[in-house]
Amino acid sequence: MLRIKVISSVVLTGMLLSAGANAVDVNFRGTLIDPPPCTINGGTDVDVNFGSTVLTTRVDGVNYRMAVPLNIVCTAPPLNTMRLQFVGTGAPFDAAVVNTDKTDLGIKLYSGTGTGTPVDVNTWLNFTYPTFPAIEAVLVKNPGSTLTSGVFSAASTVLLDWQ
């Protein structure tokens, strides 16, 4: 008998609580659009040549700073907020810089000329269209290391996205 009373009171309480509930539908809408057609350097590789006279003793993160000529062109005006990312392998001594095939040598990227703001590898850099960031690259070495002479190279992929 006690069991029947407990079940009855649970059912009755549930019915009383649901009697005052209201329900409405939620509709979701939106429009999908394609990203604006933008190209970087006409779709060809960007080359930054530090030259053949880089002294191993002068690589210090200041000397040998070079512009990275991205030449971004958008044929249809994109939304204002865009972003850029250099995708690649970070150096063993600093994951924020582009690794090279030369031991203890990396390439640090900056947004802006002069001192600029560091741009870490695999990290998005936000900017507002139509003002594209000026990107510069500078050679850096593993602190405390002694660089050896020889040819070096590095590669990174540039992604351009809008938000």
ROMAR-176320 format. One record per residue: residue in one letter; x, y negated, z of N, C-alpha, C, O in turn. Coordinates in steps of 0.02 Angstrom, whole numbers, padded with zeros to 5 digits, always signed. Example, Ala and Ser with C-alpha at 12.3 -4.5 7.8 and 13.67 -1.06 7.14 Angstrom:
2
a+00660+00284+00390+00615+00225+00390+00660+00165+00390+00712+00166+00423s+00642+00112+00354+00684+00053+00357+00645-00002+00394+00670-00057+00402
This chain:
163
m+00041+00060+00000+00000+00000+00000+00043-00063+00000+00028-00111-00035l+00097-00062+00040+00143-00119+00042+00175-00130-00026+00186-00187-00046r+00190-00076-00060+00222-00080-00126+00176-00114-00176+00199-00154-00216i+00112-00100-00175+00064-00130-00221+00058-00205-00208+00053-00243-00255k+00059-00226-00145+00053-00297-00128+00114-00336-00154+00106-00391-00180v+00174-00308-00148+00235-00341-00171+00233-00350-00247+00247-00404-00272i+00216-00297-00283+00213-00301-00356+00159-00350-00377+00170-00389-00424s+00102-00350-00345+00048-00396-00362+00069-00468-00351+00053-00511-00392s+00105-00482-00297+00125-00551-00283+00178-00574-00333+00179-00633-00351v+00222-00530-00356+00273-00548-00405+00239-00564-00472+00257-00613-00504v+00193-00523-00494+00157-00534-00557+00116-00598-00553+00117-00637-00601l+00082-00610-00498+00041-00670-00490+00083-00733-00490+00064-00782-00521t+00141-00732-00457+00186-00790-00456+00211-00805-00526+00212-00864-00546g+00231-00755-00565+00254-00765-00633+00201-00795-00677+00216-00837-00719m+00138-00774-00668+00083-00801-00709+00070-00874-00691+00056-00914-00735l+00075-00892-00627+00063-00961-00606+00117-01007-00634+00102-01063-00656l+00180-00985-00632+00235-01027-00657+00231-01037-00732+00246-01091-00756s+00210-00986-00770+00208-00992-00842+00147-01029-00866+00145-01052-00923a+00097-01037-00825+00036-01071-00845+00049-01144-00861+00015-01173-00903g+00098-01177-00828+00112-01247-00839+00167-01260-00890+00183-01318-00902a+00196-01209-00920+00252-01218-00967+00226-01237-01036+00172-01215-01057n+00265-01279-01071+00249-01299-01139+00305-01275-01185+00362-01268-01162a+00290-01264-01247+00340-01242-01295+00336-01285-01358+00281-01302-01381v+00393-01303-01384+00396-01341-01447+00450-01310-01491+00496-01278-01466d+00444-01321-01555+00496-01298-01601+00550-01351-01606+00536-01411-01598v+00610-01330-01618+00666-01376-01629+00687-01366-01702+00705-01310-01721n+00687-01419-01741+00706-01416-01811+00776-01446-01819+00791-01498-01790f+00817-01414-01859+00885-01438-01872+00889-01455-01946+00867-01416-01989r+00920-01512-01962+00928-01533-02031+00996-01565-02040+01027-01586-01992g+01019-01567-02101+01082-01599-02117+01095-01595-02191+01057-01564-02228t+01149-01625-02212+01170-01623-02281+01243-01605-02285+01285-01637-02253l+01259-01555-02323+01328-01535-02334+01355-01573-02394+01322-01577-02446i+01414-01601-02387+01446-01636-02443+01516-01609-02453+01547-01582-02407d+01541-01615-02514+01609-01594-02529+01658-01646-02504+01641-01705-02502p+01718-01624-02486+01769-01673-02467+01787-01716-02528+01781-01693-02584p+01810-01777-02516+01827-01820-02572+01887-01792-02610+01932-01763-02580p+01887-01801-02675+01944-01776-02714+02005-01819-02704+02009-01875-02730c+02052-01794-02667+02115-01829-02654+02173-01784-02676+02169-01723-02671t+02226-01815-02701+02286-01777-02718+02346-01808-02684+02348-01867-02669i+02395-01766-02671+02458-01788-02641+02512-01779-02694+02523-01723-02718n+02544-01833-02712+02599-01832-02759+02579-01799-02826+02619-01764-02857g+02518-01811-02847+02494-01782-02910+02492-01707-02911+02490-01676-02965g+02492-01676-02852+02490-01603-02848+02558-01569-02856+02562-01508-02858t+02611-01609-02861+02678-01580-02867+02715-01586-02800+02696-01625-02757d+02768-01546-02793+02807-01547-02731+02837-01616-02718+02854-01652-02764v+02843-01632-02654+02876-01694-02633+02948-01676-02613+02958-01630-02573d+02995-01711-02641+03066-01698-02625+03094-01756-02585+03088-01814-02604v+03127-01739-02530+03163-01788-02490+03236-01765-02490+03253-01714-02460n+03278-01803-02523+03348-01784-02531+03391-01828-02485+03396-01888-02495f+03421-01797-02435+03464-01833-02388+03533-01847-02418+03574-01882-02388g+03546-01820-02477+03609-01834-02511+03663-01785-02494+03653-01737-02456s+03722-01797-02522+03778-01751-02513+03833-01779-02469+03889-01752-02467t+03818-01834-02435+03869-01866-02392+03847-01871-02319+03865-01918-02284v+03808-01822-02296+03785-01822-02226+03842-01795-02183+03864-01738-02190l+03866-01837-02138+03920-01817-02093+03891-01778-02033+03844-01802-02001t+03919-01721-02019+03893-01679-01964+03896-01716-01897+03854-01703-01854t+03944-01760-01889+03952-01796-01825+03906-01856-01819+03902-01886-01765r+03871-01874-01872+03826-01932-01870+03753-01914-01867+03710-01958-01866v+03737-01849-01866+03667-01827-01860+03647-01836-01787+03669-01799-01743d+03604-01886-01776+03586-01903-01707+03513-01923-01697+03494-01947-01644g+03471-01912-01748+03401-01931-01743+03389-02004-01760+03332-02027-01758v+03441-02040-01779+03435-02111-01799+03463-02119-01870+03430-02147-01913n+03524-02096-01880+03555-02100-01946+03520-02054-01995+03489-02004-01976y+03524-02071-02058+03497-02031-02113+03421-02027-02112+03392-01974-02125r+03389-02081-02096+03316-02084-02096+03293-02098-02168+03317-02143-02201m+03244-02058-02191+03221-02063-02260+03145-02067-02263+03110-02038-02222a+03120-02105-02312+03048-02108-02325+03025-02042-02356+03061-02012-02396v+02965-02020-02338+02934-01961-02368+02879-01988-02414+02826-02007-02390p+02892-01989-02480+02844-02020-02527+02784-01975-02542+02786-01937-02590l+02732-01979-02502+02675-01935-02511+02630-01956-02569+02601-01913-02602n+02623-02020-02582+02582-02045-02637+02513-02012-02639+02499-01971-02683i+02471-02030-02591+02403-02002-02586+02355-02044-02627+02352-02105-02620v+02316-02011-02671+02267-02045-02713+02200-02010-02704+02195-01950-02713c+02149-02050-02687+02081-02024-02682+02039-02056-02737+02034-02118-02740t+02008-02016-02781+01971-02043-02837+01901-02066-02818+01871-02107-02853a+01874-02040-02764+01810-02064-02737+01823-02085-02665+01858-02051-02628p+01795-02141-02646+01808-02164-02577+01786-02113-02525+01727-02098-02520p+01833-02088-02486+01814-02041-02432+01787-02078-02372+01789-02140-02368l+01762-02040-02325+01744-02071-02262+01807-02099-02231+01862-02077-02246n+01799-02148-02187+01857-02184-02161+01907-02141-02122+01967-02151-02129t+01883-02094-02082+01928-02057-02038+01957-01997-02074+01920-01951-02094m+02023-01997-02081+02057-01941-02114+02113-01916-02068+02127-01947-02016r+02144-01861-02087+02200-01836-02048+02248-01798-02093+02230-01774-02147l+02310-01794-02070+02365-01766-02108+02404-01719-02061+02411-01734-02002q+02428-01664-02089+02467-01617-02048+02523-01587-02089+02513-01568-02147f+02582-01582-02059+02638-01547-02089+02639-01477-02058+02652-01470-01998v+02625-01427-02098+02622-01358-02074+02688-01324-02089+02712-01326-02146g+02717-01293-02039+02780-01259-02050+02807-01228-01987+02772-01225-01936t+02868-01205-01991+02901-01174-01934+02941-01226-01896+02982-01262-01926g+02930-01230-01832+02970-01275-01791+03040-01247-01779+03051-01187-01784a+03086-01292-01765+03155-01271-01752+03159-01233-01686+03120-01247-01641p+03204-01185-01680+03210-01147-01617+03225-01191-01557+03206-01174-01501f+03259-01247-01568+03276-01291-01512+03223-01344-01498+03226-01377-01446d+03175-01353-01544+03121-01401-01535+03065-01384-01584+03071-01397-01643a+03011-01355-01558+02955-01333-01601+02920-01391-01636+02880-01379-01681a+02932-01453-01615+02899-01511-01645+02933-01535-01709+02905-01577-01744v+02993-01510-01724+03029-01532-01784+03031-01475-01835+03027-01416-01817v+03037-01493-01898+03040-01444-01952+03106-01406-01949+03159-01437-01945n+03102-01341-01951+03162-01300-01950+03196-01302-02019+03163-01307-02070t+03262-01298-02019+03300-01293-02081+03335-01226-02083+03334-01188-02035d+03365-01212-02140+03403-01149-02146+03474-01156-02119+03514-01110-02124k+03489-01214-02090+03555-01227-02060+03549-01223-01984+03507-01257-01955t+03588-01182-01952+03586-01173-01880+03593-01240-01844+03637-01280-01860d+03550-01251-01795+03551-01310-01751+03531-01376-01785+03541-01429-01756l+03504-01373-01846+03483-01433-01882+03408-01431-01894+03380-01380-01913g+03375-01488-01881+03303-01494-01892+03287-01561-01923+03330-01604-01929i+03224-01569-01942+03201-01632-01971+03141-01657-01930+03090-01624-01926k+03150-01715-01900+03097-01746-01860+03058-01794-01904+03087-01832-01942l+02992-01792-01899+02948-01835-01939+02920-01891-01896+02907-01882-01836y+02910-01948-01928+02882-02007-01895+02828-02038-01938+02832-02036-02000s+02778-02066-01906+02727-02107-01940+02745-02179-01928+02751-02201-01871g+02753-02217-01982+02772-02287-01976+02846-02295-01988+02885-02248-01981t+02864-02356-02007+02935-02369-02021+02969-02396-01958+02935-02415-01910g+03035-02396-01959+03071-02419-01899+03073-02363-01849+03093-02307-01864t+03052-02378-01787+03052-02325-01736+02995-02276-01748+03004-02216-01741g+02936-02301-01766+02880-02258-01782+02856-02215-01724+02883-02217-01669t+02804-02175-01738+02775-02129-01690+02791-02058-01712+02779-02041-01770p+02818-02016-01668+02834-01947-01689+02772-01910-01715+02717-01916-01688v+02783-01871-01767+02731-01828-01796+02756-01756-01788+02802-01735-01823d+02727-01720-01742+02748-01652-01728+02723-01604-01783+02668-01613-01810v+02763-01555-01799+02743-01503-01846+02681-01468-01819+02676-01456-01759n+02635-01451-01863+02573-01415-01847+02526-01453-01801+02487-01423-01764t+02531-01520-01802+02487-01562-01762+02456-01614-01809+02490-01643-01851w+02391-01627-01801+02357-01675-01844+02376-01746-01827+02384-01764-01769l+02383-01787-01879+02395-01859-01873+02333-01893-01901+02320-01889-01961n+02295-01927-01859+02235-01962-01881+02252-02030-01910+02298-02064-01886f+02215-02050-01961+02223-02117-01989+02157-02138-02022+02112-02097-02030t+02152-02201-02039+02091-02229-02068+02103-02248-02141+02147-02288-02156y+02063-02219-02186+02067-02236-02257+02044-02308-02265+01997-02329-02232p+02074-02347-02308+02124-02330-02359+02196-02342-02337+02241-02344-02379t+02208-02350-02273+02276-02362-02249+02310-02295-02234+02298-02265-02181f+02351-02272-02280+02386-02209-02271+02449-02220-02230+02482-02271-02239p+02465-02174-02187+02525-02183-02145+02590-02176-02186+02595-02133-02230a+02637-02219-02171+02704-02212-02200+02740-02158-02159+02744-02164-02098i+02764-02107-02192+02798-02052-02157+02873-02056-02171+02894-02067-02228e+02912-02048-02118+02984-02047-02125+03011-01983-02093+02982-01955-02046a+03069-01961-02118+03102-01901-02092+03173-01919-02072+03206-01958-02106v+03196-01890-02018+03265-01902-01995+03295-01836-01972+03261-01793-01943l+03359-01829-01985+03394-01768-01964+03408-01769-01889+03430-01820-01862v+03396-01712-01857+03411-01705-01785+03449-01639-01776+03445-01594-01817k+03485-01636-01721+03522-01574-01706+03504-01550-01637+03479-01587-01595n+03518-01487-01626+03510-01457-01560+03557-01494-01512+03617-01494-01523p+03531-01524-01458+03574-01561-01412+03632-01517-01387+03622-01460-01367g+03691-01545-01389+03750-01510-01365+03783-01464-01416+03835-01435-01403s+03753-01459-01475+03781-01415-01526+03829-01453-01572+03829-01515-01574t+03869-01416-01608+03913-01444-01659+03891-01415-01726+03894-01354-01736l+03870-01459-01771+03847-01436-01836+03905-01415-01880+03960-01443-01875t+03893-01367-01923+03943-01346-01972+03923-01375-02040+03864-01387-02053s+03972-01387-02082+03958-01416-02147+03925-01364-02193+03931-01304-02183g+03892-01389-02244+03860-01346-02293+03793-01373-02315+03765-01418-02284v+03767-01344-02367+03702-01363-02395+03647-01339-02348+03653-01287-02317f+03593-01379-02343+03536-01359-02303+03472-01374-02341+03471-01414-02387s+03418-01340-02321+03352-01353-02349+03299-01336-02297+03312-01300-02249a+03240-01362-02309+03183-01349-02265+03120-01358-02306+03121-01389-02359a+03065-01331-02282+03001-01339-02317+02945-01344-02267+02947-01315-02213s+02894-01381-02287+02834-01390-02247+02776-01401-02296+02787-01428-02350t+02717-01381-02278+02658-01393-02319+02618-01450-02289+02606-01452-02228v+02597-01497-02331+02558-01554-02307+02484-01540-02319+02464-01524-02374l+02445-01545-02266+02372-01539-02271+02341-01607-02262+02361-01646-02219l+02291-01622-02304+02254-01685-02299+02181-01667-02288+02153-01626-02325d+02151-01696-02238+02082-01678-02219+02046-01742-02199+02077-01792-02181w+01981-01739-02202+01941-01796-02178+01891-01770-02128+01870-01712-02130q+01872-01815-02083+01828-01794-02028+01759-01824-02035+01716-01812-01993
